[in-house]
Amino acid sequence: MHLEIITPEKILLSAEVESVAVPGVEGEFQMLSDHEAIVSVLVKGEVKIGGNVSLAEEVKDDFTTGEDGRLEYHIKGGVLEFKNNKAIVLAD
């Protein structure tokens, strides 16, 4: 599946990933390939990215590696849209 993380300043990530977990209003949830289409409001927390993802040098400092080895990006809130194996996170 394809994941894009977009902030008001820049596109942080546009890459093929195995999974993405996001902090939804009712708790964290994860999407894998062929997930049903969804739009969700996101709350403060971590976007967790599974898979072998190469980050551009200019955004490496924006991400951390979680205890489980997944890449993580901290958001203050935002919106997620997933359809046709493409997840777009508009993050604050």
RADA-V230527 format. One record per pair of residues at least 12 apart in sequence whose ideal C-beta (glycine too) atoms are under 6 Angstrom apart, sorted by the first residue. I is the first residue (numbers start at 1). GAP is how many residues later the second one is. D is the distance in whole Angstrom. If there is no record, write none. Layout:
I	GAP	D
I	GAP	D
This chain:
1	32	5
1	84	4
2	14	6
2	84	5
3	14	5
3	17	5
3	84	5
4	84	5
5	84	5
5	86	6
6	84	5
7	84	5
12	47	5
12	50	6
15	38	5
17	32	5
17	34	4
17	36	6
18	32	4
18	33	4
19	13	5
19	31	4
20	29	6
20	67	5
21	27	4
22	20	6
22	25	5
22	58	5
23	19	6
23	20	5
23	22	3
24	16	5
25	16	5
25	18	6
31	51	6
33	52	6
35	47	6
37	46	4
38	44	5
39	42	5
40	40	5
42	35	6
42	36	4
42	38	6
43	34	6
44	32	5
46	26	4
46	28	6
47	26	5
47	28	6
47	42	6
48	22	5
48	24	5
49	21	6
49	22	4
50	20	5
53	18	6
75	16	4
76	16	4
77	15	5
78	12	5
78	13	4
78	14	5
